[in-house]
Amino acid sequence: MPVRKYRRETTEINCCLKYILFSSNVVIWMTGLVVLAIGIWAWNEKDMFSNITKLTFIALDPAFVLICIGGITFTIGFTGSVGALRENTCLLGTYATFLAILLLFEMGFGVLAFVLKDKGWIKDQATEGLRAFIIHYREDPDQQNLIDWIQEDWLQCCGIEGPKDWDSNNYFNCSSGAIGSREACGVPFSCCRRRPQELIKNKQCGYDVRKEGYPVDRHIYERGCLRAGEDWLESHLIGVSATCIFTLIMQFEICSISVQRNINFSIKDKFTMDTFHIGGKMTTSSTNKNAAIFICLFKVNYEVSKIIYEKGCVQAGEEWVERNLIIISISAIVTVFFQILGICFAQNLRADIYAQKSKWH
């Protein structure tokens, strides 16, 4: 009896593309889930779900920011991974749309920041945000920990323009001494400069340092963060411009490949009679590993005798951004590249799925 031979039907779906998209988005999905869980846990610890009206400046609440970032990341990772695994064109289209919206938002924010740089809008927003942190320093533990981290560990600064900005806080206002506040005319411990021989952190080092007649040898940071950031941006203006140009070129190149791929698919689909085949060209490109972000503390020449940070956080923040512009730019480029690559992968996989479905009819 003759043996009947069967030829395995070829598939239009690129398995390599499918599982690259799936595996990468599973990582994004799980990361978003962890960040979202941390944000929800932080809000629950502060009992914010039952006292939502207590929130002031919700956009500056660290837990709320984590919830938003985690939710967006979770949604993008879910649509990308499940859409690739189940070969669902609807989910893949949603995934590509989310990435495109996120990419446009990032580009728009970058253009807006560049246009409004000389108008002081960015400086005003940073100043208002830090002022809100200072005013509500004792009211929200997350905001308190965040401003302490900014002043002590990240930028080594104090206040916005300097230590005097802490007079905006009711606890550190000099007039609060009349009602028995021990912190009156002082600054938080995070404004203090650690002495080399200190083994235990002194939480009372900022007491009375802004009082008249206080000895000159106060160990606090005196400089504000606002001016330092402006200097850093000015010194790295060429690097910022080159990064923006390179990013735009890369975006147009990759997006043009994706558009060309979909146009070719549409043309072939229109003129095919029985069956058709779409060359599943997969756009690949070699990318560097995610650039690690190194935090470099801004060093300023102070008198040896000073104990507290005199530098304001806005000025120190601007200085830190200027000093680390190359690292920030590389990280932004890598992030944007992977977003565009995800859009291309999703669109190519959708085209392959449509091609496979058309063979069934």
Number of C-alpha atoms within 10 A of each C-alpha: 3 4 5 5 6 6 5 6 6 7 14 21 21 15 14 10 19 22 14 15 24 23 16 14 24 20 15 21 23 16 16 25 22 17 21 24 16 16 22 19 14 18 21 13 10 15 12 15 12 10 9 11 8 13 13 13 11 12 12 16 18 19 24 17 16 21 23 17 16 25 20 18 20 24 17 24 26 23 24 32 26 18 25 28 15 12 18 17 19 12 21 26 19 17 26 24 16 19 21 16 12 15 19 12 12 14 16 12 12 12 13 13 15 14 11 12 13 10 11 10 14 15 20 12 11 18 20 14 16 21 19 17 23 22 17 19 22 15 13 17 14 19 21 17 15 16 23 20 14 20 28 22 13 18 28 32 35 37 35 29 23 24 28 20 20 27 21 16 20 18 24 27 20 20 14 17 14 9 9 10 15 15 20 26 24 24 30 26 22 27 32 29 21 20 13 6 6 8 8 7 12 13 11 14 22 26 17 19 23 21 12 8 8 10 10 10 13 23 23 30 28 25 26 29 29 24 21 25 22 21 18 21 20 13 14 16 13 10 13 19 12 11 17 17 11 12 20 12 10 16 18 12 11 19 15 13 15 21 14 12 21 16 12 13 21 13 10 14 17 9 9 11 8 8 12 17 16 18 12 17 11 16 14 11 9 5 9 8 8 13 15 10 11 9 13 12 15 16 11 10 5 15 10 10 11 19 23 27 33 28 29 31 36 34 29 34 28 25 28 25 22 22 22 19 20 15 16 18 18 18 17 17 21 17 15 20 19 14 19 21 22 21 26 24 24 28 22 26 28 24 22 27 19 19 23 19 13 16 13 7 7
